[in-house]
Amino acid sequence: MVMSASARVGKSYVFMSIIISTAIILLILTFLLINSWQAISEIGWGVFSSEWHPAAGKFGILAMIYGSVAVMIIALTIAIPLGIMTAVFTAEVLPAKYRFYVKSMLELLAGIPSIIYGLIGIVFLSVWIEDFFALQSGRTILAGGILLAIMVLPTVITLSDDALHNVPAKYREAARGLGLYPYEVLKSAVLPHAVNDIAGALLLALGRVLGETMAVMLVIGSIDRIPVPFLNTLLPGQTITSKLGREIAETAFGSLEFSALIFMGLLLLVFVLAFTILAQTFFYQPEQRLYE
Amino acid sequence: MRNLFLFFFSIILLFSCSESKVVKIAGSSTVLPVISQAAEQFRLKHPNIRIIVNAGGSGVGVNQIGEGKLDIGMISRELAQSEIDRYPNTAFQTHDIGRDAVVPVVSSEIYDAGIQALTLAQIGDIYKGDIRNWQALSGPDREILVLDKESSRGTRHVFMSAVFNDKNAAAPGADLVLGSNNEEQTAIVQSDGAIGMLSHAWFNADVKGLSIILADNKAISPTLENIRSSAFPIVRALSLVTNGQPEGDVKLFIDFLLSDTGQQIVEDNGYVRIR
């Protein structure tokens, strides 16, 4: 087949882009693996203990894993229902001319630097939590979770809204033609088609929740401790990212502590990857692209 | 179009030229206010030298000097032997620019309720978690919010050395771990029952420094005179660290800090001058 020059340029450009993006992910993975190898080989299963005290040679990361998982559960429990409901409202109920303004505002919110959210968290959120629960300090795992929920809400809303909006009008019309109520149209015709893209939005939110550093670092208390009792999120804690944010710059490159910190980073990446793969297999529908 | 391109190109060229006259400084947030103020005044005299100042903590200052990322590191503690060993190719040189005290500080509510002096042993018990309520120290019935610092912070090294004789001592009684002096100050202001460790220069109406009761039952308050005479038990030098003897712009800047103007800046920031 003969291709025109521009088509060849276009093809190689696309090809290069794929190679570069794949290479970046592989590079990051290799970098993390190589640098965490020292920790894996020297500490071994010892990393899955709960005490972190580098000066005494203790590198237990359970407290950080607990913190990350706890913060993730809190943030997503708040953000998912709230976000999807709001998206249903903006995409299905709100008249089109207002939808534009609402969406622009939301996208603006998504672009606010996380340090700003962190400062708001310190000045307001943690103080409110302290007063409301009569705590010694409002810098708690719960504060981190709520702050993250607020931070990912715009992402969830605007992407879910796109997902709903992209469902072709003919499905709605057909459903309405069958005499379904608006609620039934949404439930039986629109949502099933949009669910795949909504899952994508939630994955992005999950990535942000697990990867967010600065804001969480400021409000979570940064203490490497698993709360007692186990589910008490009204106590300070530490996430993997806040630990990395506080310590990585001060740790010598190549030391065992550095390696242990990188190992946490690797865990985080593997965690997010696993979630992505799971979600993709779970939501995969053959011939699901109905948009024309 | 071409003119526009040339215009931007020349701007980029211009910036990359001035790049050679940059002095990069980072490290201890205790030394930071002195250095950033000095940098401003220094630039009035030497407008062609750009100085970039960042915080991060003493550990960051030392590490980045070792890795060659900085011209000057700021430290608020002694260099550790382990740090010198870690970078065998770096000839660390420290230059003292002032003196400071690390002071146990409490929320003003606690200070006003009568807790104005503690022994080092009592402070140790609080950080070990043996004392959890101010009542045990004849204060109000309120839980103690114990503030710890990131393990590489100079302030923590100096404080823990004085309290536990071990600069890396663990503090199982701690409730929160914070970073810079600024962050710690905010946390103490927000609480009504907190204890923390702060540099002498960071007191304010809501953050009160405690006196320390020595073995002979004499309470030493953190005043400038007591820091100057080293009567206060937790004093330290504020220093800059360089790789080898400072030269050129770096030397100019350090000499400026040791000059009368520079030392005045040290004093203005609440620390004690050394010259």
Interface residues (C-beta under 8 A of the other chain):
Chain A: H53 P54 A55 A56 I122 S126 V127 E130 Q136 S137 G138 R139 L218 G221 S222 I223 D224 P236 Q238 R246 E247 A249 E250 T251 A252 F253 S255
Chain B: G56 G57 G59 V60 N63 G66 E67 R86 E143 L145 D148 E150 S151 S152 N168 A170 A174 D175 L176 V177 L178 G179 E183 T186 A187 Q190 S191 G193 A194
